Each structure stands twice: as structure tokens, then as C-alpha cells.
């Protein structure tokens, strides 16, 4: 099992999430594949659709939607078609923060991310949908940064820095499952292809 190859696990909370340090004894190709999957294929939530009903702030609708999309949304998706609805109604003078986004289905990872400053008489009213996606589609769905360095032959030190939307251990477990499924699918395709078919192709 992969878990038996993981040692020296250290977890630490940070201002922007948490870090997970560990050593992994496996071929470097395995470590490289695991790192790429962590960054680009582990599904997370991110705001994708924004419906602005009123915006009299100094910020354009497009820029406002972009800022909302980069706010980490907490939770580990169960299926790819999940949708979390957030709403926001604020009037100035005030600073609108990520914590002002209200939802019955989910929550933001941090409440203190500034979105826009409203002056006297300015108002912001919107609704947005957080969808499930992966980092290779857009960086806003990227759950972490991950790096490793080689310390011995086929042994590396991993550093996983989550963005607060998912637990770092969940990111690691999800990436291992995705890699396992990819390997099993590849093996199944090879077995289905058959040795005789390969020999015919080579002739």
C-alpha cells in the first residue's frame, strides 16, 4: 500500500490554510505524478457563475466576478455536479469581505478577504454559484501548492500547502485515489488490448 511508504508526517496550521510535510519512498516518476495530480486534478469548489443585480461600486462587474472566483470555498466535493449558492447584499459606507457571502449549503474558507470598498450611497447585490472543478481547468480550483525534493534514491520530502478549502490530508488521499484509478484503467486497457493484438500491430 502507498500509505506504508509515507513517513514523518507533520501537519501545521498557517494563515492561509495548512502545510503537510512528509517523506515518500517511491520511484521519482510516482512522486512527480502525485504532485501534478494534487495541483491539477483534485476536485474542489470555486465560484464560477456570478449574477449581479446591482453594482454601484467603483469596481467593474467583470473584475468583481474575478475576485469572487478566487475566494477559497471550504469542502470536499462528493460529486461533480454539486452547486453551492451564495448571496450578498451590502450598502456603503463599508468594506465588503468574503465573510459577507451567505449560504445555507457551504462557507468560505476565510472571512477576512476584502472584495470591494463601498462609499456612501453605493450598493452591491449579487448571487453566485460555486461549482466543482479542477486546477487544470482554472487555477481557482487548485487546492494547493505542492513541491518535493529528493533526499535519497527513490525517496523524497513532500511539502503540501493547502489554500484553506480542503484539508491537506484529504488532498493527499484524493490524489492517491486518482493515481490508483488511472493506473487500474491503464492496466485494464492493456489487458483488453491483448498480447496477440500487439504482436499483429508490430508485424
N, C-alpha and C positions, 0 to 999 in steps of 0.2 A: 504494500500500500504506500501511496505517496506520503501520507501523514507520518509514517515511521521514518521517513527521510528528512523530516523537518525537526530542527533542534534550536535551542537557545532563543525561544520566543519571548520578546519583550514588547509590551504594549504601553503607550504613553499618550495622554490627552494633550492636545495643543489648542491654540486659539482658533485655528481654522479646521479642526477635526481631530485626528489622532494619527499616530505613527505606529507601525508594526515592524519590528526588526526580527529577523530570523536567519538561520543558516539552512541551506538546502543542499543536500548531497544528491546530485543527479547530473546527467550529461548537460553541458552548456547549452546545447540546442533545446533541451527541455526548459531550462531556465529562461532562455530567450523567448520561447513560445508562450510561456506562462506570463511573462512581463507584458508582451503585446496584447494578450487576451485581457489582462487586468485593465489596461488602459482603453482598449478599443471595443471589447465585446461583452463586458459585463453590463447587463441592462440596469438602468436607473430611471428616475423621474426627472423631467425638466419641463419648464413652461414653454409650450410651443405655440399655442393659439391665444391671442390677446384680443379682446373685444372692448374697444374704448368708446364709452358712451358720452363722456365729457372730459375734455382736457384743455384747461385754460392756463396751464403752466407754461414756463419758458422752454420746455423740452418737447421736441417733435414726437409724434406718435411712434415713429419707427425706432427712434433711439430709446424711448421708454420701453417698448416691447423687447428690444435687445437687452436692456438692463434687467428686466424681469426674467428673461430666459436664462441669465447667468446666476440666478439665486438658487443655491442648492436646496432640493426638496428631499426631506427625510423619507426613508422607507426602502424596503427590498421588494421589488415587483414580483407578483405571483404569476401574472400572465401579461402578454404583450399588448393586450387591448384595454388595459386599465386606464381610467381617466380620473384625475383629481381636479375638482373645480375650486378656484379661489376667487374671492370678490374683494373689492376695495372701494371705499368711499371716504374721501378726506377733503376738508376745506381749510384754506390758509387763514392766518399765517401758521405754518408748521413745516417740519421736515417729515416726509413720508418714508417710513422704514419698511423693511421686509416683514417685520412683525405685524404690520398693519394689514397684511394679506390674511383674510379669514376663510376658513374652510371647515367643513364637517367631516371630510374624508382624509385629510392629510395636514402636514405642517411643514414650515420652512425649517432648515437646519439652524439658521441664525436669525435672531430678531433685530439685530442692530445694523443691518446693511442699509445704508441710505439709498433711496431711489431717486427722489426729486425734492426740491425745496419749493413750497408754495407760499406766495405772498398774500397779503390781504386781498380778499375777493376772488382768489384763484381756487379752482376746484378740480378734483380728479375723481372720476368714477369709471370703473372698469371691471371686467370679468376675464379670467384667463383659465386655460386648461393645461394641466401638466400631464404629458404623455410619457409612455415608456419608450426609450430609445437606447442607442449605444454610441460610444465615443467615436467610432469610425464614420458615423453619420454627421455628427457635430460635436465639438469639444464640450458643449454644455452638458452632454450626457456622460462625460468622462468622470468616473467615480474617484479617481486617484491619480497620483504620480507614483511611479514605481521604477526603482533603479536597483542594480546589483553589481557587486564586484567579486572577481574570482579570488578566493583565498587559498585554494588548493586544486589539484586536478579533480574536475567534476564536483567541485564544491564552491558555493557562492554565498555571500551575505546579501540578503534582500532588505530593502527599505521600502515600505509601502506607506505613502502619505495620503490618507483619505481626505475628501473635501467636506466631510461632515454629513453627507447624505446617506452613506452606508457605513456600517461597522467594518473596520479593516479586516477582521477575520472572515466576515461574510464575503467580502471581495475576494479574498484568497480562496475560500471554499468554492465560490461560484466559478472562479477561473479554472480551478482544478476540474470541476464537473464538466465545464465546456470543453476543456482539452481532452478529457476522457471520452466524451461523446464524439468528438472529432476523430479520435484515434479508432474508436469502435466502428464508426461509419466507414472510415477508410479501409479498415480490415475487412468489413463486410463486403465492400465493393470489390476488393481484391479477390475474395473467396468466390463471389458471384461471377467474376470475370472468368476465372478458371485458368489453370495452367495450360490446357490444350489451346485455348484461345490465344494466350500469349505466344505460344510456340508458332501458331499459324501466322500471327502478325509479324513475327521475326523472320519467317521464311521468305 
